[in-house]
Amino acid sequence: MEFAESVAWFGALGLVLAGLNVIALKVVQPDDVPGYVRVRIRWWMAHNPALMVGSAVLGAAGLAWLILI
């Protein structure tokens, strides 16, 4: 039971993180930051959808586990 709760919480935290990244990526202009930050911005822009989907699946699996067990 505790493991399912942890899985659900990690999924929820991942969704919050991905949502904040969406906001940050819209606010920050890549031309206004140093070069080493641009690399990170490009990485997040490429991987944020996968993080969001993975977090949603993880959270749903944890909640389903809590409901079924």
Contacts in CASP RR format, 6 or more apart in sequence:
PFRMAT RR
TARGET T0000
AUTHOR 0000-0000-0000
METHOD contacts of the structure
MODEL  1
MEFAESVAWFGALGLVLAGLNVIALKVVQPDDVPGYVRVRIRWWMAHNPA
LMVGSAVLGAAGLAWLILI
1 66 0 8 1.000
1 69 0 8 1.000
3 65 0 8 1.000
4 62 0 8 1.000
4 65 0 8 1.000
4 66 0 8 1.000
4 69 0 8 1.000
5 62 0 8 1.000
5 66 0 8 1.000
7 58 0 8 1.000
7 59 0 8 1.000
7 61 0 8 1.000
7 62 0 8 1.000
7 65 0 8 1.000
8 59 0 8 1.000
8 62 0 8 1.000
8 63 0 8 1.000
8 65 0 8 1.000
8 66 0 8 1.000
10 55 0 8 1.000
10 58 0 8 1.000
10 59 0 8 1.000
11 54 0 8 1.000
11 55 0 8 1.000
11 56 0 8 1.000
11 58 0 8 1.000
11 59 0 8 1.000
11 62 0 8 1.000
12 55 0 8 1.000
12 59 0 8 1.000
13 55 0 8 1.000
14 51 0 8 1.000
14 52 0 8 1.000
14 55 0 8 1.000
14 58 0 8 1.000
15 52 0 8 1.000
15 55 0 8 1.000
15 56 0 8 1.000
15 59 0 8 1.000
17 51 0 8 1.000
17 55 0 8 1.000
18 48 0 8 1.000
18 51 0 8 1.000
18 52 0 8 1.000
18 55 0 8 1.000
19 52 0 8 1.000
21 44 0 8 1.000
21 48 0 8 1.000
21 51 0 8 1.000
22 48 0 8 1.000
25 41 0 8 1.000
25 44 0 8 1.000
25 45 0 8 1.000
25 48 0 8 1.000
28 41 0 8 1.000
30 38 0 8 1.000
30 41 0 8 1.000
30 42 0 8 1.000
33 41 0 8 1.000
END
